[in-house]
Amino acid sequence: MDIFMAIAIVTGLGFFAAVILVFASKVMAVEEDPRITEVNEILPGANCGACGYAGCTDYARAIIEDDVDITLCKPGRDKVINEIKEYLAASA
């Protein structure tokens, strides 16, 4: 009988924690500009840092939020530059 009480308590605590986590994820959600994700998908994903940023995601964020030059990606070369230029022109 004691084992069933222990299982019930642990299950109840788990359910309670899950409800709190779901609520917190809804309340504390941070909306990100979807253009950052789109530009990040255009970048090669090498995360090499040749552009001066920690990785492709940071560089994509800088392009969208800070209007950084789109020619900094060395691995992507002209193909990536042209795709980003087209995307930004279409989303403007």
C-alpha positions as CSV (number, residue, x, y, z in Angstrom):
1,M,0.0,0.0,0.0
2,D,2.9,2.4,0.8
3,I,4.3,1.9,-2.7
4,F,1.0,3.0,-4.3
5,M,1.0,6.2,-2.2
6,A,4.6,7.0,-3.2
7,I,3.7,6.5,-6.9
8,A,0.7,8.7,-6.5
9,I,2.6,11.5,-4.9
10,V,5.5,11.4,-7.4
11,T,2.9,11.3,-10.3
12,G,1.0,14.2,-8.8
13,L,4.2,16.3,-8.3
14,G,5.3,15.5,-11.9
15,F,1.9,16.6,-13.2
16,F,2.0,19.8,-11.1
17,A,5.5,20.6,-12.4
18,A,4.4,20.0,-16.0
19,V,1.5,22.4,-15.6
20,I,3.8,25.1,-14.2
21,L,6.3,24.6,-17.0
22,V,3.6,24.9,-19.7
23,F,2.2,28.0,-18.1
24,A,5.7,29.6,-17.8
25,S,6.6,28.8,-21.4
26,K,3.4,30.6,-22.6
27,V,3.9,33.6,-20.3
28,M,7.6,34.0,-20.8
29,A,7.8,33.3,-24.5
30,V,10.0,35.6,-26.6
31,E,8.9,36.3,-30.1
32,E,11.7,36.4,-32.6
33,D,11.5,38.0,-36.0
34,P,10.9,35.2,-38.5
35,R,13.2,36.9,-41.0
36,I,16.2,36.0,-38.7
37,T,15.3,32.3,-39.2
38,E,14.9,32.8,-43.0
39,V,18.3,34.5,-43.4
40,N,19.9,31.9,-41.1
41,E,18.7,29.2,-43.5
42,I,20.2,31.0,-46.4
43,L,23.6,31.2,-44.7
44,P,25.9,28.1,-45.1
45,G,25.7,27.1,-41.4
46,A,29.5,26.7,-41.1
47,N,29.5,28.8,-37.9
48,C,33.1,29.7,-38.7
49,G,33.1,33.2,-37.3
50,A,34.8,34.6,-40.5
51,C,32.1,37.3,-40.5
52,G,33.1,38.5,-37.1
53,Y,30.1,37.0,-35.3
54,A,29.9,33.9,-33.1
55,G,28.0,32.0,-35.7
56,C,25.5,32.1,-38.5
57,T,22.5,32.8,-36.2
58,D,24.2,35.8,-34.7
59,Y,25.2,37.1,-38.1
60,A,21.6,36.6,-39.4
61,R,20.3,38.5,-36.3
62,A,22.8,41.3,-36.9
63,I,21.7,41.5,-40.6
64,I,18.0,41.9,-39.7
65,E,18.2,44.0,-36.5
66,D,21.4,46.1,-37.0
67,D,21.5,46.4,-40.8
68,V,25.0,44.9,-41.0
69,D,26.7,44.4,-44.4
70,I,25.5,41.2,-46.1
71,T,28.9,40.6,-47.7
72,L,30.7,39.4,-44.6
73,C,30.1,35.7,-45.1
74,K,33.3,34.3,-46.6
75,P,32.1,30.6,-47.1
76,G,28.9,31.6,-48.7
77,R,30.5,33.9,-51.3
78,D,28.3,35.5,-54.0
79,K,25.6,32.8,-53.9
80,V,24.6,33.6,-50.3
81,I,25.0,37.4,-50.8
82,N,22.6,37.3,-53.8
83,E,20.1,35.1,-52.0
84,I,20.1,37.3,-48.9
85,K,19.8,40.4,-51.1
86,E,16.8,38.9,-53.0
87,Y,15.1,37.8,-49.7
88,L,15.6,41.2,-48.1
89,A,14.2,43.0,-51.2
90,A,11.2,40.7,-51.2
91,S,10.5,41.1,-47.5
92,A,10.8,44.9,-47.5
